[in-house]
Amino acid sequence: MQAASRESYKIAAERLDAYVRGAEPSAVTSTADAILSVAALLRREPRLRRALSEPARSGEDRGALLGDMLGGRIGADALDLLVVLVSGRWSAPSELLDGAERLGVEALLASADKAGELGEVEDELFRFGQVVSGQSALSNTLADPVAPVEQRATLARELLADKARPVTVRLVEVALGGFGGRSFTGALTRLVELAAERRDRQVAYVTVAAPLSDEDERRLGASLTAIYGREVSVKQTVDPHVLGGVSVRVGSDLYDGTILRRLNETRNALAKR
């Protein structure tokens, strides 16, 4: 987002945080669903996106337009948050859509946090991504942009039935819809990171040939926390192809100590002789 859009989103996010402090988790979940339903409407209706982000209109006018459209159709709390959102300045209609989707996602994460389930939701999203990436047929099916989102969401719900929390399932549906214009895999990854951010953590993606023991994972997490000055959530991927060692990615930082990397470096060095 450009600066104006970021500021507008920040104001709406602060209003969301204030609302969440006094609300029950179930109420926050309902509000999140309403916000996401409006985001889906904005995705389908480009003319509406343009009207609600038109810089020639005052923020009050845009908020009133949204209120006239949605009054009585969604809850008062969701409408209040959305009116705050559209009343801000938006650099482009697409950024308003991104803001609405992000606000709905943050509301879902906040509801899980209030229920004491945010860490579990974060892990469930990551594990589902691992399951999908490990099965090419399933990955291709869920990521197929031609197939209707609801059809793919039905499959995801069946896969996650009795295995994940409702908030996790709803977030997977958001990812299938292309959250923030991303691919399904990219959207899942971003949702994992947003869940970690709400817990004031960074995510470390760790690739190993064999699973780390609980103690090794704890020590690695403690070392990374010391480096970054912030709690780190370790997410393991087991890939026998790396042969041994460990690869760690935190944000744009990559620490690759795998045997595969060393072999590749040796092979490249020999090829240059």
Number of C-alpha atoms within 10 A of each C-alpha: 15 10 11 14 20 17 15 20 26 16 14 23 21 12 15 24 13 11 17 19 12 9 13 13 20 14 14 26 23 18 25 24 19 20 27 22 16 21 23 16 14 22 19 11 11 14 11 15 21 16 16 29 25 18 15 8 14 15 20 13 14 22 22 17 16 18 17 10 10 16 13 10 10 16 15 14 18 23 22 16 23 25 21 20 28 29 22 26 22 27 18 17 21 19 19 27 26 20 26 27 24 21 24 30 25 20 27 29 29 25 25 25 19 17 12 12 16 23 17 16 25 24 19 20 22 20 15 20 20 15 12 19 14 11 10 11 11 15 16 12 15 21 20 15 15 7 11 12 18 12 11 18 20 12 14 20 17 11 13 17 12 9 13 17 17 17 19 25 23 18 22 24 21 23 25 25 23 18 23 19 13 15 17 23 19 15 22 25 18 16 26 22 20 20 27 22 13 15 17 12 18 24 22 23 16 22 24 21 18 16 15 17 9 9 9 11 17 14 12 18 19 16 14 21 17 12 11 11 11 13 19 22 26 22 19 20 18 15 13 13 11 20 15 17 16 19 21 21 16 17 11 5 9 13 11 16 16 19 17 17 16 14 13 11 12 11 11 11 10 9 8 6 5
